[in-house]
Amino acid sequence: MTTSPVKPRELRDFYENPAVPVASGTPRSLRQARMLARALGPAGGRPGTVLDIGCGDGTAAATAAPLLTGHRVIGVDWSQDALRRARTRIPYAVRGELTGGGLPFASGSADAVLFSEVIEHLVDPDAALDEIRRILRPGGHLMLSTPNLAAWYNRALLLAGVQPVFSEVSLRGIHGRPGKEVVGHLRLYTPRALREFVAASGFTVVRLEGAPFHGVPRPLRLLDRLACARPQLASILLLHARRT
């Protein structure tokens, strides 16, 4: 028996629901911002344009802004509810889409893109990276973060026959895995798959780091932080790439 795929309109309704989480965890946002600050360097006489694509409620952009003094940080999202919340945290937040008509920016106009916890929600990640590559200047920076399918606890869960954390089989409820929130994950990546996918999309991978996950139970958080030393085991993958 076959079932109909989720229609784009239904996905839009899902993400416009204020109850659906749209914030990245502060610890990983801070790690990602530090990676970007090191890559961009001081603004000097040439301030850069940093786009936080899929900015959600603006948490990641607001966390990054103090570390990117002199650079202009602009939040981008297609969810009107998310943009309303983002504008309470950051001065610039505009509506834009990675597919369809594309982002409202000229080709080669951005120095860096923050892409935090977005790619796992996309129906067409190939088109998304094509559009990001278009708006980045040659040599521009991509800072992408996404959950790690091969996180240390997911390896144990799979051995026990349990659905991995971060994976979802329904937009209506949690089935077969730990956790309480449905967040709309459609795709998950291992470190190797993420590197290969980004490289195949016209980027040069510079660095891959790990970050903790705020949803790990408190008794296991120290172990989760220690796992960050090995991105292959970390909860969250932080990838720095440059437009080839």
C-alpha positions as CSV (number, residue, x, y, z in Angstrom):
1,M,0.0,0.0,0.0
2,T,1.3,3.5,-0.9
3,T,0.5,6.8,0.8
4,S,0.6,10.3,-0.5
5,P,3.6,12.4,0.3
6,V,3.3,15.4,2.6
7,K,2.3,18.3,0.4
8,P,4.3,21.6,0.5
9,R,1.2,23.4,1.8
10,E,1.0,21.0,4.7
11,L,4.6,21.5,5.5
12,R,4.2,25.3,5.5
13,D,1.3,24.9,7.9
14,F,3.4,22.8,10.1
15,Y,6.3,25.3,10.3
16,E,3.9,28.3,10.7
17,N,2.5,26.6,13.9
18,P,3.9,28.7,16.8
19,A,4.2,25.5,18.9
20,V,6.9,24.1,16.6
21,P,10.4,24.9,17.9
22,V,12.3,27.3,15.6
23,A,15.3,28.0,17.8
24,S,18.8,26.5,17.7
25,G,20.4,25.7,21.1
26,T,22.6,28.5,22.4
27,P,25.7,26.4,23.0
28,R,25.9,25.2,19.4
29,S,25.0,28.7,18.0
30,L,27.8,30.1,20.0
31,R,30.3,27.5,18.7
32,Q,29.2,28.2,15.2
33,A,29.5,31.9,15.6
34,R,33.0,31.6,16.9
35,M,33.9,29.5,13.9
36,L,32.5,32.2,11.6
37,A,34.2,35.0,13.5
38,R,37.6,33.3,13.1
39,A,36.9,32.8,9.4
40,L,35.8,36.3,8.6
41,G,38.3,38.1,10.9
42,P,37.8,41.8,11.9
43,A,35.6,43.9,9.7
44,G,38.3,46.5,9.2
45,G,37.6,48.7,6.2
46,R,35.3,46.2,4.5
47,P,32.3,45.1,6.6
48,G,30.9,41.8,5.4
49,T,27.3,40.7,4.9
50,V,26.3,37.6,6.9
51,L,22.9,36.0,6.1
52,D,21.3,33.7,8.7
53,I,19.1,31.6,6.3
54,G,16.3,29.9,8.1
55,C,16.9,32.2,11.0
56,G,13.8,31.0,13.0
57,D,13.3,33.2,16.0
58,G,16.7,35.0,15.5
59,T,18.5,33.2,18.3
60,A,21.5,32.1,16.2
61,A,21.9,35.5,14.6
62,A,21.6,37.4,17.9
63,T,24.2,35.0,19.4
64,A,26.6,35.6,16.5
65,A,26.2,39.4,16.2
66,P,28.4,40.4,19.2
67,L,31.2,38.3,17.8
68,L,30.9,39.8,14.3
69,T,31.3,43.4,15.2
70,G,31.4,45.6,12.1
71,H,29.7,43.0,9.9
72,R,26.0,43.2,9.0
73,V,23.9,40.2,10.1
74,I,20.6,39.7,8.3
75,G,18.0,37.1,9.2
76,V,16.1,35.3,6.4
77,D,13.1,33.0,6.8
78,W,9.8,32.4,4.9
79,S,7.7,31.8,8.1
80,Q,6.0,35.0,9.0
81,D,5.6,33.8,12.6
82,A,9.4,33.2,12.9
83,L,10.2,36.6,11.4
84,R,8.0,38.3,13.9
85,R,9.9,36.7,16.7
86,A,13.3,37.3,15.0
87,R,12.7,41.0,14.7
88,T,12.5,41.3,18.4
89,R,16.2,40.0,18.6
90,I,17.9,41.3,15.4
91,P,17.6,44.6,13.5
92,Y,17.3,43.0,10.0
93,A,15.0,40.1,9.2
94,V,13.5,39.6,5.7
95,R,11.3,37.1,4.1
96,G,12.9,34.7,1.5
97,E,12.8,31.2,0.2
98,L,15.5,28.8,-0.9
99,T,13.3,27.3,-3.6
100,G,10.7,28.7,-5.9
101,G,11.7,32.3,-6.6
102,G,14.9,32.1,-4.7
103,L,16.4,34.5,-2.1
104,P,16.0,38.3,-2.5
105,F,19.7,38.8,-2.9
106,A,22.0,39.4,-5.9
107,S,24.5,36.7,-6.9
108,G,27.8,37.0,-5.1
109,S,26.4,39.5,-2.6
110,A,27.0,37.7,0.7
111,D,30.3,37.1,2.5
112,A,29.0,34.3,4.7
113,V,25.9,32.2,5.3
114,L,24.7,30.8,8.6
115,F,22.6,27.7,8.0
116,S,21.7,26.5,11.4
117,E,19.5,23.4,11.8
118,V,17.7,23.9,8.5
119,I,19.0,21.3,6.0
120,E,17.4,18.4,7.9
121,H,13.9,20.0,7.3
122,L,14.2,20.4,3.5
123,V,12.5,18.5,0.8
124,D,15.2,19.6,-1.7
125,P,18.5,20.2,0.0
126,D,20.3,20.2,-3.4
127,A,18.4,23.2,-4.6
128,A,19.0,24.9,-1.3
129,L,22.8,24.6,-1.5
130,D,22.7,25.7,-5.2
131,E,20.9,28.9,-4.1
132,I,23.3,29.5,-1.2
133,R,26.2,29.0,-3.6
134,R,24.7,31.6,-5.9
135,I,24.4,34.4,-3.4
136,L,27.9,33.8,-1.8
137,R,30.8,35.6,-3.3
138,P,33.7,33.4,-4.5
139,G,35.5,32.1,-1.4
140,G,32.5,33.0,0.7
141,H,31.9,31.0,3.9
142,L,29.1,28.5,4.6
143,M,28.5,27.7,8.3
144,L,26.1,24.7,8.4
145,S,24.9,22.9,11.4
146,T,22.7,19.8,11.6
147,P,22.0,16.8,13.9
148,N,24.4,13.8,13.6
149,L,22.6,10.6,12.6
150,A,25.7,8.8,14.0
151,A,25.8,10.5,17.4
152,W,27.1,8.3,20.2
153,Y,23.7,7.5,21.7
154,N,22.1,6.8,18.3
155,R,24.7,4.0,17.7
156,A,23.5,2.4,20.9
157,L,19.8,2.9,20.2
158,L,20.1,1.3,16.7
159,L,21.8,-1.7,18.2
160,A,18.9,-2.0,20.6
161,G,16.4,-1.7,17.8
162,V,15.2,1.8,18.8
163,Q,14.5,4.6,16.3
164,P,17.5,7.1,16.4
165,V,17.1,10.5,18.1
166,F,16.4,13.3,15.6
167,S,14.7,10.9,13.1
168,E,11.0,11.2,12.7
169,V,8.4,9.0,11.0
170,S,5.4,11.3,11.4
171,L,4.6,15.0,11.6
172,R,1.8,14.1,14.1
173,G,3.6,12.3,16.9
174,I,6.7,10.6,18.2
175,H,6.9,6.9,17.4
176,G,9.6,4.4,18.4
177,R,12.2,6.9,19.6
178,P,13.1,9.0,22.7
179,G,11.8,12.6,22.9
180,K,8.6,14.5,23.1
181,E,8.7,17.1,20.3
182,V,7.9,16.7,16.6
183,V,10.1,19.2,14.8
184,G,9.8,18.1,11.1
185,H,13.1,16.4,10.3
186,L,13.0,15.0,6.8
187,R,16.7,14.2,6.3
188,L,19.6,13.2,8.5
189,Y,23.4,13.1,7.8
190,T,26.4,11.3,9.1
191,P,29.7,13.3,9.1
192,R,30.8,11.5,5.9
193,A,27.6,12.0,4.1
194,L,27.5,15.7,5.0
195,R,31.1,16.3,3.8
196,E,30.4,14.5,0.5
197,F,27.1,16.2,-0.1
198,V,28.5,19.7,0.5
199,A,31.6,19.1,-1.6
200,A,29.4,17.8,-4.5
201,S,27.4,21.0,-4.3
202,G,30.4,23.2,-5.2
203,F,32.0,23.9,-1.8
204,T,35.4,23.1,-0.3
205,V,35.0,21.7,3.2
206,V,37.3,23.5,5.6
207,R,36.5,22.1,9.0
208,L,34.0,19.8,10.8
209,E,33.4,20.2,14.5
210,G,31.0,18.8,17.0
211,A,28.5,20.5,19.4
212,P,26.3,19.3,22.2
213,F,22.5,18.8,22.1
214,H,20.4,20.5,24.7
215,G,17.9,17.7,24.7
216,V,20.3,15.1,26.2
217,P,19.2,14.1,29.7
218,R,21.1,16.0,32.4
219,P,23.0,12.9,33.8
220,L,24.5,12.3,30.2
221,R,25.4,15.9,29.3
222,L,29.0,15.7,30.4
223,L,29.4,12.7,28.2
224,D,27.8,14.5,25.4
225,R,30.1,17.5,25.8
226,L,33.1,15.1,25.8
227,A,31.9,13.5,22.6
228,C,32.2,16.9,20.8
229,A,36.0,16.3,20.7
230,R,35.2,13.7,18.0
231,P,32.7,15.0,15.4
232,Q,32.0,11.4,14.3
233,L,30.3,10.9,17.7
234,A,29.0,14.4,18.5
235,S,25.3,15.2,18.7
236,I,25.5,18.2,16.3
237,L,27.7,18.6,13.3
238,L,29.2,22.1,12.6
239,L,30.6,22.3,9.1
240,H,32.6,25.2,7.7
241,A,32.9,25.3,3.9
242,R,33.8,27.8,1.3
243,R,32.4,28.5,-2.1
244,T,34.7,26.9,-4.6
